[in-house]
């Protein structure tokens, strides 16, 4: 079983040249940085906030903050990692405002008992995503990731969706490398467990062939929301 | 190797960052433990499904609007000075 390949970010030197030009006051260079990373920032923000308007705000606020603080950026790390750090903080602030009754932090005391031990071991259908329409699949994936605590889903999205390295994720979230690794493992296992309910191979004659297709996605038990935060 | 030991190394295994000796031990475990094989395989598929899902893509029209709003505010910020962000 091969290792997962990560997306590779663009050349760092080119990025640094844009940053240096932007620092000198070249707004078109900054605009190029916006073009380069706006989609990533939006994805990250929506994964964390689970709200589209909040994600739009986060994109604007994160780039504005980056622009206003460009002189403070030391160029010892990648601009993108620095930008992600700003965006994650903005997104968490949005989440806190929306859910003031809960503590929303990446350092929250996440349950220490082993909540990630696999219980559903069933194998998946060969092409599980093809059992669903694109819209159904998006809803399943969105609700499933929504059920993870923010600290888990943030690590998962940075590492596995955006392709940051463990060290870059740790730097962006101001977490230790072991903390990132531990959260990533638990996030991956919890998502796998929840997706198994939709994607597991059905034996002919069990009355449920074709997976959960035909059932209303909304009724499935992934919408447990933030109950485990 | 026990299943719990396998699980604790699963993330490093999927990321391809294990030394050869540990990797061989894990693959030996995978060769006879069907449950761990399934967990490993479906975890890998979980990651791939999310990565390929294009969940939360930014539509082009919204993207242009956001970018021009950002650049307008940046220019206002430059005119007003560094305290305004």
Interface residues (C-beta under 8 A of the other chain):
Chain A: X1 X2 X3 X4 X7 X25 X27 X30 X31 X34 X35 X38 X39 X42 X43 X46 X47 X55 X56 X59 X60 X63 X64 X65 X67 X68 X69 X71 X117 X118 X121 X122 X123 X124 X128 X129 X137 X138 X141 X142 X145 X156 X160 X161 X163 X166 X181 X184 X185 X188 X189 X191 X192 X195 X196 X199
Chain B: X7 X8 X10 X11 X12 X13 X14 X15 X16 X17 X27 X30 X35 X38 X39 X40 X41 X42 X43 X44 X45 X46 X47 X48 X49 X50 X51 X53 X55 X56 X57 X58 X62 X63 X66 X67 X69 X70 X71 X73 X74 X75 X77 X78 X82 X84 X85
